[in-house]
Amino acid sequence: MGAHELKAIAESIVHDHKGILAADESTSTIGKRFDAIQVESTEESRRAYRNLLFTTPGFEEFVGGVILYDETIRQSADDGTPFPALLASKGVVPGIKVDIGAHPLAGHPGEVVTFGLDGLPERCAEYFTLGARFAKWRAVITIGSGIPTDGCLRANAHALARYAAICQEAGLVPIVEPEVLMDADNSIEVCYEVTTRMLTAQYEALDEQRVALEGTLLKPNMVISGKQCADQAPAARVAELTLDCFHRVVPAIVPGIVFLSGGQSEVHATENLDAINRLDGNPWPLSFSYGRALQASALEAWRGDSANVEAAQATFLHRARMNTAAAAGEWSAQLEQAVTA
Ligand code: 13P
């Protein structure tokens, strides 16, 4: 598959202010989400929950791609249709998480590097036959005393770049996700500095590994105050510093930027995305690839009870609609209320 075909897939995912549903929680992560709503995590309960999300009537108006997990890409809807075929029939592009998680980086206390390059060409080839047309690999960068080191940034950027090159050879659009965690007590300025360092290293590594940038999507954190920081920057400042950073280091040829939510509340993630899209002059669509910020209320509404499926689907549809409005810079607190009422 050539770069122009990968570009067409990437563009179709973010077309018309649509975004991505990150439903690629590993078995252990979805287990934690289910624990919080007292639902036992079994292969069938995980399938039933993903079935609820993917059969939500009309969600394809707001969601252009769904990231699946290895178990989920092999599962089917209630009527027996494999999930990738169900999504594709709605014009939603199926994607797949291909990394195998973050592990301690030798020689770098407190820092991690993402594993999963061994056997990746073969796994990508299988995922393509199962219907995947894009992939995700997440690097995790921690802010702390003396970290991140350049050694950690460069190791993660290199792994992401090798992953991206392998995906493109297999016909998958790589989502490049170098996530700077939002959990510490750092100021927004420190997040700006670290995100700029990481993205600079990232685009150098992608260039070195001969990745066709027009056939990729970037999935970054927003530039934001750490969750434990006493001084929380408002949405307008988040937008200003996020875009200042990207304009310096993200090439204009990248066909889309889709943010992770990173533990922000659902409405905060929407409000910040909206503020970002109210500023003009950006060469890329700026949209969402949210996990928690698209699913938290829907999970609460469901609680594992089939009698709650319709209510949970309505909740999920509302969040997807709000985030598409934010990707157009047309969200407001009034819209949030008006549609829920
Ligand atoms: P959150 O939006 O919950 O951060 O998850 C997005 C994701 O896919 C992280 O890799």
Residues whose N, C-alpha, C, O or C-beta is under 5 A from the ligand:
A	BS01	13P	A22 R138 L260 S261 G262 G263 S289 Y290 G291 R292 A293
